[in-house]
Amino acid sequence: MKRFLAAILALAMFLSALAMAEGVPAPNDPGKEGITVASFDQDFLSYIHAQNEKENYVVSPLSFRAALILAVEGADASTHAQLLSAMGFASEEEMTQWYAAVRESVDYFDGWVRRQEQIAKEEAQFYPPGEVPEVPVHAYRVLNSVWSNTDRFGEFLPGYIRSIAEHYGATADSVSADQITDAVNNWCNEATAGLIPKISNDLSGCAAALVNAVYLKSSWVDEFSEYMTEPEDFTDIDGTITCRDMMKAKDRYRFFENGQTKLICIPLNGGLELYFWGGTHMISLTGDMHGEFLRFNTISFPEQKKMSKEDVVIVCGDFGGVWREGPNEDYWLDWLNDKSFTLLWVDGNHENFARLYSDEFPIVDLYGGQAQQIRPSIYRLLRGEIYEIQDKRFFTFGGAQSHDIDDGILDPDDYDDPLEFQSVYHRWRMERRIFRVKGVSWWPEELPNEMEMEKGLKALESINYEVDYVVTHCLPHDVASVLSRCTFYPDRLTMYFNSLLRQLRFDRWYCGHYHCDQTVMGKFHVLYNNVPLHGYSHVCFGAFIRKTLYRHSQDHPRTMGNSWGWYSSIHHPYSTICMEEAERAESLAQGHRLIVS
């Protein structure tokens, strides 16, 4: 187990020639009212995330703000005011005070390191000859520099160089276009002790480069016990699952949780704190749609206002969105695709299987299995597939036998004369018979073939018949008999599900088909109109580090200060946290006994 936390938390560079990505809004509009330091952090992280949604990244709002401060010092009156506003500072004095607090945290850390070295020196006299106490290496550095390209920008004024050195400990240099790249890279290499040897291959086109580096090597206040380390599955960004050693601890930590965010604070030596958060994504399920999608408007389903494309809604069969080609179908599929969530569905018995079993819609990889893509955010979950959705394992198997065919199925191919078929069709309608028409409103593929059922068995065998959730359109026959009081006849699919129950281990089984909202035998959930929501903590590596600032008063001798500063942020894709929630967490969080892993 690694004893120490060691990382280059951020290296940020602001270039005057930097071009914002097309279509992505800048982190803050200088003219926007109500900008604060916290909103700068939040908007900045949202901006970075918009450009790196599918990649891991490490970023530090502190670094970018520190780099921008160097620009503020040398800006004219108009630009000076705009930069201050964009960063959330009311005045240059407030900006200077903010950075003074940053430097104070570094000084405090250095003082702690010196105290540990002194303690080790004093304890050395009690060690046997030739032995010395181990002194762990700790370091915390915040370094700034600014570089002028003399071929494009000219040289810095002496007053500017003195000011940034006095207030921000920054170095400044003016170099030519052919030297600026090597000069900046060499500074980065030295400032980060070789961990970041270079930051760019060519800076010759830049007018100026403003660079900040944050370096931290520290350890936990309370070390994780090695005997509690256990190997567990770890899911990488590409969905690959590998076994990794996971540190665990059972102790009291400051902890906050609401419907969307979990936040936990683990203290580091030197007066720093490491906050981990897990964003919560939602898995929602509902029953038969039959092509009627108003259930998904914001009035009927207001929860979608807080959802993203990482949240999923699953329709348990009879989706009905792929039925008859035309403008009406395109309109509703596009409307659903534009929703904030990703829509998944298993097929029921009322689907146009002629289209689903054709080449009209491609088969793509999704959540560790294969699915049929209807739109960029609409997928049909195939029969007999295993999916890993938000760290939950799903087994899906669509299809069902139609119940609305008591009087038979009309097959147009059985009639040589189309007029004869139309006559029979209209007579059956007049007689109010319960029937459907083959190839128009009914297809034999509503029930699975032997190949699909064998595929499902092999998929379950490969995972030892263990899943979290099963999503189908119909129930196992024995369970359907309980639901209907033995009024449903068995068919090959319900009996197939019956056979699975002998080995299958699952938490919940969701289905539609029966046009009711009911729970059967505790684990089988029949859905129709309801849209139950289930929130799961998305595994992520979101973290930020801050210096604890305390204020003292007679009533509250040790109360957390209001000045939040994001020192760094380590992001996993799709993990976000709202600064307002972080501030609420700071004021509401209490110690809870829990296992951290």
Secondary structure by P-SEA (a helix, b strand, c coil): cccccccccbbbbbbcccccccccccccccccccccaaaaaaaaaaaaaaacccccccccaaaaaaaaaaaaaaccaaaaaaaaaaaccccaaaaaaaaaaaaaaaaaaaaaaaaaaaaaaaacccccccccccccccbbbbbbbbbbcccccccccaaaaaaaaacccbbbbbbccccaaaaaaaaaaaaacccccccccccccccbbbbbbbbbbbbbccccccccbbbbbbbccccbbbbbbbbbbbccccccccccbbbbbbbbcccbbbbbbbbbbbbbbbccccccccccccccccccccccccbbbbbcccccccccccaaaaaaaaaaaaccbbbbbbbcccccccccccccbbbbbcccbbbbbccccbbbbccccccccccbbbbbbbbbbbcccccbbbbccccccaaaaaaaaaaaaaaccccccccccccccccccaaaaaaaaaaaaaacccccccccccccaaaaaaaacccccccaaaaaaaaaaccccccbbbbccccccccccccbbbbcccbbbbbbbccccccccccbbbbbcccccbbbbccccccbbbbcccbbbbaaaaaaaaacccccccccc
